[in-house]
């Protein structure tokens, strides 16, 4: 009977592909995790992948110091395995003998038994010198200490000279689990009681009547009536979207960049008798995920596989009362949930998404009814993607005005409101509301 793969070998393969092929974790984990039949192994592999990405730059600094010469590019899986070993030592507090034994055992699984000695020697040296390396790490520049690409750190320091360290710390936290209650199926109090009956503790959230904070993260398949659509997993910051849209019955509503569909579902869960809710997604695979979400929640919307900028392929000429533009962005506000961003994002990406954001604003403005409102949303913290985009748009569209967002959460900006990563335990989000005169 063939030996089952172990979590460390699977994690090394995933991380190697991130480093070599620049594929993100959300694509790779569904491909690799099913190879691990045990749920505990799957959880460990996921923790190792996320953890190494989160602390990659700090771990790389230590690895470079321990090696006499760098590991060859073609052996990226061995480099990943070494980083996995160091991560377990430093951040998981795994017993040293378990770290060394299990990590060395992964070498033959990667088809490289010859590397067992290298990994063994490297980890044993770190075990002996751990205090020295951790002290040295604390003395390094901020990009190494906070494990963040230098260019990303510089942008944070430029936009947030007083808050950049808090942002770095927030982006390195393990994200909390928030739930969104489907008020068409249950109530928040009833669902909190259902969780308590299962031994799962949850607390009401301050800024959303539909939100619960789960004190200990739970697999979605263990949530009561998840399959019946009673609940979804969604960060509190994302749940602030629906009330800002100022929704009413008989409105025609557009969700212009809908995937993965959480905000669309929250709109539909309001139970308002909308004239129509239209949702666009240009990626077919991502649109399938939206369809699956709506099917689970037993909700309906008019879905188009279309680019929001290409109006001829989806717009019927009827204007919308409300438009949600959850724009593609750098995702710099949700690094704690997607730490592979630290490895994958490049400086030029910011200008690319900023240009796309401006194109989307301009393309969608003509389909908004006079007097209607557009809510512009990003999960970014950068001014270039947020207030600067809105300022440029207002200068080019005299029939547009930004509406002040009066809220207790986040911080007011010139045109909107910004939540920083970790601020009141939320993801980093930006909201701006525009009205057509």
C-alpha positions as CSV (number, residue, x, y, z in Angstrom):
1,X,0.0,0.0,0.0
2,X,1.5,3.4,-1.0
3,X,2.5,5.7,1.8
4,X,0.2,8.7,2.3
5,X,1.8,12.1,1.6
6,X,2.5,14.2,4.7
7,X,1.5,17.8,5.3
8,X,5.0,19.2,5.0
9,X,5.7,17.7,1.6
10,X,2.4,18.9,0.3
11,X,3.0,22.4,1.7
12,X,6.5,22.5,0.2
13,X,5.1,21.8,-3.3
14,X,2.4,24.5,-2.9
15,X,4.9,27.1,-1.7
16,X,7.4,26.2,-4.5
17,X,4.7,26.9,-7.1
18,X,3.9,30.2,-5.5
19,X,7.6,31.2,-5.7
20,X,8.2,29.8,-9.2
21,X,4.9,30.2,-11.0
22,X,3.3,33.0,-9.0
23,X,0.1,31.1,-8.5
24,X,-2.0,32.2,-5.5
25,X,-3.0,30.0,-2.6
26,X,-6.7,30.1,-3.3
27,X,-6.0,28.3,-6.5
28,X,-3.4,25.9,-5.2
29,X,-4.9,24.7,-1.9
30,X,-8.0,23.1,-3.4
31,X,-5.7,21.2,-5.8
32,X,-3.3,19.9,-3.2
33,X,-5.2,19.6,0.1
34,X,-7.4,16.7,-1.0
35,X,-4.3,14.6,-1.3
36,X,-4.2,14.6,2.6
37,X,-7.0,12.3,3.8
38,X,-6.7,13.3,7.4
39,X,-8.4,16.6,8.4
40,X,-5.7,17.4,10.9
41,X,-3.0,17.1,8.2
42,X,-5.0,19.3,5.9
43,X,-5.3,21.9,8.6
44,X,-1.6,21.7,9.3
45,X,-0.7,22.1,5.6
46,X,-2.9,25.1,5.3
47,X,-1.3,26.7,8.4
48,X,2.2,26.0,7.1
49,X,1.4,27.6,3.7
50,X,-0.3,30.6,5.1
51,X,2.3,31.0,7.9
52,X,5.4,30.8,5.6
53,X,3.8,33.3,3.2
54,X,3.0,35.7,6.1
55,X,6.5,35.6,7.5
56,X,8.4,34.8,4.2
57,X,10.8,37.8,4.2
58,X,11.8,37.3,7.9
59,X,12.2,33.5,7.3
60,X,14.2,34.2,4.2
61,X,16.6,36.5,6.1
62,X,17.3,33.7,8.6
63,X,17.6,31.0,5.9
64,X,20.1,33.1,4.0
65,X,22.2,33.5,7.1
66,X,22.2,29.8,7.9
67,X,23.2,28.6,4.4
68,X,26.7,28.7,3.0
69,X,25.3,29.0,-0.5
70,X,21.8,29.6,-1.7
71,X,19.5,26.7,-2.7
72,X,19.3,26.4,-6.4
73,X,16.2,27.8,-8.2
74,X,15.2,24.3,-9.5
75,X,15.1,23.1,-5.9
76,X,12.5,25.6,-4.8
77,X,10.6,22.8,-3.0
78,X,13.6,22.3,-0.8
79,X,13.8,26.0,0.0
80,X,10.2,25.9,0.9
81,X,10.7,22.9,3.1
82,X,13.5,24.7,4.9
83,X,11.3,27.7,5.4
84,X,8.6,25.4,6.7
85,X,11.0,24.0,9.3
86,X,12.0,27.5,10.5
87,X,8.4,28.6,10.6
88,X,7.5,25.7,12.9
89,X,10.4,26.5,15.2
90,X,9.7,30.2,15.5
91,X,5.9,30.7,15.1
92,X,4.3,27.4,15.9
93,X,6.5,26.4,18.9
94,X,6.5,22.8,17.7
95,X,8.8,20.6,19.7
96,X,12.3,20.6,18.1
97,X,12.6,16.8,17.7
98,X,9.2,16.8,15.9
99,X,10.2,19.7,13.6
100,X,13.4,18.1,12.6
101,X,12.2,14.6,12.2
102,X,9.0,15.4,10.2
103,X,10.7,18.0,8.0
104,X,13.6,15.7,7.1
105,X,11.2,12.9,6.4
106,X,9.6,15.1,3.7
107,X,12.7,15.1,1.6
108,X,12.2,11.6,0.1
109,X,8.5,12.4,-0.5
110,X,9.7,15.3,-2.7
111,X,11.9,12.9,-4.6
112,X,15.1,14.3,-3.1
113,X,16.3,11.9,-0.4
114,X,19.8,13.3,-0.9
115,X,18.7,16.6,0.7
116,X,17.9,15.0,4.1
117,X,21.3,15.8,5.4
118,X,21.1,19.4,4.3
119,X,17.7,20.0,6.0
120,X,18.8,18.1,9.1
121,X,22.0,20.1,9.5
122,X,20.3,23.4,8.8
123,X,17.5,22.9,11.3
124,X,19.8,21.5,14.0
125,X,22.0,24.6,13.6
126,X,19.0,26.9,14.0
127,X,17.9,24.9,17.1
128,X,21.4,25.6,18.7
129,X,21.5,29.3,17.6
130,X,17.8,30.2,17.8
131,X,18.3,32.9,20.4
132,X,21.0,34.6,18.3
133,X,18.9,34.6,15.1
134,X,15.7,35.9,16.8
135,X,17.7,38.7,18.4
136,X,19.3,39.5,15.1
137,X,15.9,39.5,13.4
138,X,14.6,42.1,15.9
139,X,17.5,44.4,15.0
140,X,16.8,44.4,11.3
141,X,15.0,47.1,9.2
142,X,11.2,47.3,9.3
143,X,10.8,45.3,6.0
144,X,12.5,42.3,7.5
145,X,11.0,42.7,11.0
146,X,7.5,43.0,9.8
147,X,8.2,40.6,6.8
148,X,6.9,42.9,4.1
149,X,8.3,43.7,0.6
150,X,10.3,47.0,0.7
151,X,8.3,48.7,-1.9
152,X,5.0,47.9,-0.2
153,X,6.4,49.2,3.1
154,X,7.5,52.5,1.5
155,X,4.0,53.0,0.1
156,X,2.4,52.4,3.5
157,X,4.9,54.8,5.1
158,X,4.1,57.5,2.5
159,X,0.3,57.2,2.9
160,X,0.2,56.5,6.6
161,X,3.3,58.1,8.3
162,X,1.7,57.7,11.7
163,X,0.0,54.4,11.3
164,X,2.2,52.2,9.0
165,X,3.5,50.1,11.9
166,X,-0.1,49.3,13.1
167,X,-1.0,48.4,9.5
168,X,2.1,46.0,9.3
169,X,1.1,44.4,12.6
170,X,-2.5,44.1,11.5
171,X,-1.5,42.4,8.3
172,X,0.5,39.8,10.2
173,X,-2.4,38.8,12.5
174,X,-4.4,35.7,12.1
175,X,-7.7,36.9,10.8
176,X,-10.8,36.4,13.0
177,X,-13.8,34.5,11.7
178,X,-17.0,36.5,11.2
179,X,-20.4,35.2,10.2
180,X,-23.2,36.9,8.3
181,X,-26.6,35.7,9.4
182,X,-29.2,35.3,6.6
183,X,-32.2,37.2,8.2
184,X,-34.5,35.5,5.7
185,X,-33.8,32.2,7.3
186,X,-33.1,32.9,11.0
187,X,-32.2,35.6,13.5
188,X,-28.8,36.5,15.0
189,X,-29.9,35.5,18.5
190,X,-31.3,32.2,17.4
191,X,-28.2,31.4,15.4
192,X,-25.9,32.4,18.3
193,X,-27.9,30.0,20.5
194,X,-27.6,27.2,17.9
195,X,-23.8,27.7,18.0
196,X,-23.7,27.7,21.8
197,X,-25.6,24.4,21.8
198,X,-22.7,22.9,19.8
199,X,-20.1,24.4,22.1
200,X,-19.2,27.2,19.7
201,X,-19.0,30.6,21.4
202,X,-20.0,33.7,19.3
203,X,-20.5,37.4,20.1
204,X,-22.7,40.0,18.5
205,X,-20.8,42.6,16.4
206,X,-21.2,46.3,17.0
207,X,-21.5,47.7,13.5
208,X,-23.7,45.1,11.8
209,X,-27.0,43.5,13.0
210,X,-26.3,40.5,10.8
211,X,-22.8,39.8,12.1
212,X,-21.4,37.3,14.7
213,X,-17.8,37.0,15.8
214,X,-16.8,33.4,16.4
215,X,-14.2,33.3,19.2
216,X,-12.6,30.1,17.9
217,X,-12.6,29.6,14.1
218,X,-14.9,26.8,12.9
219,X,-14.9,24.8,9.6
220,X,-17.9,26.0,7.5
221,X,-19.1,22.4,7.2
222,X,-19.5,22.3,11.0
223,X,-21.7,25.5,11.1
224,X,-25.3,24.7,11.9
225,X,-27.5,24.8,8.7
226,X,-24.7,26.2,6.6
227,X,-25.9,24.0,3.7
228,X,-29.4,25.4,4.1
229,X,-28.2,29.0,3.7
230,X,-28.7,30.2,7.2
231,X,-25.2,31.7,7.4
232,X,-22.1,32.7,5.4
233,X,-18.6,33.6,6.3
234,X,-17.8,37.2,5.6
235,X,-15.6,39.8,7.4
236,X,-17.3,42.5,9.3
237,X,-15.8,45.3,7.2
238,X,-17.4,43.7,4.1
239,X,-20.8,43.5,5.8
240,X,-20.8,47.3,6.1
241,X,-21.5,47.6,2.4
242,X,-25.3,46.9,2.4
243,X,-26.4,49.7,4.7
244,X,-24.3,52.2,2.8
245,X,-26.2,51.5,-0.4
246,X,-29.4,53.0,1.1
247,X,-31.5,50.2,-0.4
248,X,-35.3,50.4,-0.9
249,X,-37.9,48.2,-2.5
250,X,-38.6,48.5,-6.3
251,X,-35.0,49.7,-7.0
252,X,-32.9,48.4,-9.8
253,X,-29.6,47.4,-8.4
254,X,-26.3,46.5,-10.1
255,X,-23.4,44.6,-8.6
256,X,-20.7,45.4,-11.2
257,X,-17.8,43.1,-10.1
258,X,-19.7,40.5,-8.1
259,X,-17.4,37.5,-7.4
260,X,-17.1,35.9,-5.0
261,X,-20.7,37.1,-4.4
262,X,-20.8,37.8,-0.7
263,X,-22.0,41.4,-1.0
264,X,-24.5,40.4,-3.6
265,X,-25.9,37.8,-1.3
266,X,-26.1,40.3,1.6
267,X,-28.1,42.6,-0.7
268,X,-30.6,39.8,-1.5
269,X,-30.8,38.7,2.1
270,X,-32.4,42.1,2.9
271,X,-35.6,40.7,1.6
272,X,-36.6,43.9,-0.1
273,X,-38.8,43.6,-3.2
274,X,-36.3,44.9,-5.7
275,X,-37.3,45.6,-9.3
276,X,-34.2,43.7,-10.4
277,X,-30.8,42.8,-9.1
278,X,-28.1,42.4,-11.8
279,X,-24.7,41.0,-11.2
280,X,-21.7,41.0,-13.5
281,X,-18.5,38.8,-13.5
282,X,-16.2,38.4,-16.4
283,X,-14.5,35.2,-15.2
284,X,-16.6,32.2,-15.9
285,X,-15.1,30.0,-13.1
286,X,-15.7,32.8,-10.6
287,X,-19.2,33.2,-11.8
288,X,-19.9,29.5,-11.2
289,X,-18.9,30.1,-7.6
290,X,-21.4,33.0,-7.4
291,X,-24.1,30.7,-8.8
292,X,-23.3,28.1,-6.2
293,X,-23.5,30.6,-3.4
294,X,-26.9,31.9,-4.5
295,X,-28.1,28.3,-4.9
296,X,-27.1,27.5,-1.3
297,X,-28.8,30.6,0.0
298,X,-31.8,30.0,-2.3
299,X,-31.5,33.5,-3.7
300,X,-31.9,34.7,-7.3
301,X,-30.3,37.5,-9.3
302,X,-29.8,38.2,-13.0
303,X,-26.2,37.1,-13.7
304,X,-24.1,38.0,-16.7
305,X,-20.6,36.7,-17.6
306,X,-19.5,40.1,-18.9
307,X,-16.9,42.8,-18.4
308,X,-18.5,45.8,-16.7
309,X,-16.6,48.2,-19.0
310,X,-18.2,46.6,-22.1
311,X,-21.8,47.9,-21.7
312,X,-23.0,46.7,-25.1
313,X,-22.7,43.1,-23.9
314,X,-24.9,43.3,-20.8
315,X,-26.8,46.6,-20.4
316,X,-30.3,46.8,-21.7
317,X,-30.5,50.6,-21.6
318,X,-32.5,50.8,-18.3
319,X,-30.8,52.8,-15.7
320,X,-30.0,51.6,-12.2
321,X,-31.0,53.2,-8.9
322,X,-28.0,51.8,-7.1
323,X,-24.6,50.5,-8.3
324,X,-22.1,48.6,-6.2
325,X,-18.6,48.8,-7.6
326,X,-16.5,46.5,-5.5
327,X,-13.5,47.3,-7.7
328,X,-10.5,45.1,-8.4
329,X,-7.6,46.3,-6.3
330,X,-4.2,45.6,-4.7
331,X,-6.0,43.8,-1.8
332,X,-3.5,45.6,0.5
333,X,-6.1,45.7,3.2
334,X,-6.6,41.9,3.4
335,X,-3.1,40.6,3.5
336,X,-3.8,38.9,6.8
337,X,-6.3,36.7,4.9
338,X,-4.2,36.4,1.8
339,X,-0.6,36.5,2.9
340,X,0.6,35.2,-0.5
341,X,0.1,38.8,-1.7
342,X,3.5,39.5,-0.1
343,X,5.1,37.2,-2.6
344,X,2.9,37.8,-5.6
345,X,2.1,41.5,-5.8
346,X,4.5,43.8,-7.7
347,X,5.0,47.6,-7.6
348,X,3.6,48.0,-11.1
349,X,0.3,46.3,-10.1
350,X,-0.9,49.4,-8.2
351,X,-0.8,51.5,-11.3
352,X,-2.5,48.8,-13.3
353,X,-5.4,48.4,-10.9
354,X,-5.8,52.1,-10.5
355,X,-6.2,52.6,-14.2
356,X,-8.8,49.8,-14.3
357,X,-10.7,51.4,-11.3
358,X,-10.9,54.7,-13.2
359,X,-12.1,52.8,-16.3
360,X,-14.8,51.1,-14.3
361,X,-16.0,54.3,-12.7
362,X,-16.3,56.0,-16.1
363,X,-18.0,53.0,-17.8
364,X,-20.6,52.5,-15.1
365,X,-21.6,56.2,-14.4
366,X,-23.8,56.4,-17.6
367,X,-25.9,53.5,-16.4
368,X,-26.8,55.2,-13.1
369,X,-30.1,57.0,-12.9
370,X,-30.1,60.7,-12.0
371,X,-30.4,60.9,-8.3
372,X,-29.0,57.4,-8.0
373,X,-26.1,56.3,-5.9
374,X,-22.9,54.4,-6.6
375,X,-20.9,52.8,-3.8
376,X,-17.2,52.5,-4.6
377,X,-15.5,49.8,-2.5
378,X,-11.9,48.5,-2.4
379,X,-10.1,46.2,0.1
380,X,-7.0,48.5,-0.3
381,X,-5.5,51.0,2.0
382,X,-3.6,53.0,-0.7
383,X,-4.8,56.6,-1.5
384,X,-3.9,56.0,-5.2
385,X,-6.7,53.4,-5.4
386,X,-9.2,55.2,-3.1
387,X,-9.5,58.9,-2.5
388,X,-7.3,59.8,-5.5
389,X,-9.5,57.7,-7.8
390,X,-12.6,59.4,-6.5
391,X,-11.0,62.9,-6.8
392,X,-10.0,62.4,-10.4
393,X,-13.5,61.0,-11.2
394,X,-15.2,64.0,-9.6
395,X,-13.0,66.4,-11.6
396,X,-14.1,64.7,-14.8
397,X,-17.8,64.3,-14.0
398,X,-19.5,67.5,-12.9
399,X,-22.8,65.7,-12.3
400,X,-21.2,63.6,-9.5
401,X,-20.7,64.5,-5.9
402,X,-19.4,62.5,-3.0
403,X,-21.7,61.9,0.0
404,X,-20.3,62.1,3.5
405,X,-20.4,58.8,5.2
406,X,-21.4,59.3,8.8
407,X,-20.2,56.3,10.7
408,X,-18.6,55.2,14.0
409,X,-16.2,52.8,12.3
410,X,-13.0,53.6,10.4
411,X,-11.5,57.1,9.7
412,X,-13.0,59.8,7.5
413,X,-11.0,60.7,4.3
414,X,-11.7,63.6,2.0
415,X,-14.2,61.6,-0.1
416,X,-14.9,58.4,1.9
417,X,-14.1,56.3,4.9
418,X,-11.0,54.0,5.5
419,X,-10.7,51.0,7.7
420,X,-7.2,50.0,8.4
421,X,-6.2,46.3,8.7
422,X,-6.8,45.1,12.2
423,X,-8.7,48.3,13.2
424,X,-11.3,47.0,15.6
425,X,-10.4,43.5,14.3
426,X,-11.7,44.3,10.8
427,X,-10.1,43.9,7.4
428,X,-8.8,47.0,5.6
429,X,-11.6,48.5,3.5
430,X,-12.4,51.8,1.7
431,X,-15.9,53.1,1.0
432,X,-17.0,56.1,-1.0
433,X,-20.6,57.0,-1.9
434,X,-21.2,59.0,-5.1
435,X,-24.6,60.5,-6.1
436,X,-25.6,61.6,-9.6
437,X,-27.0,65.1,-9.9
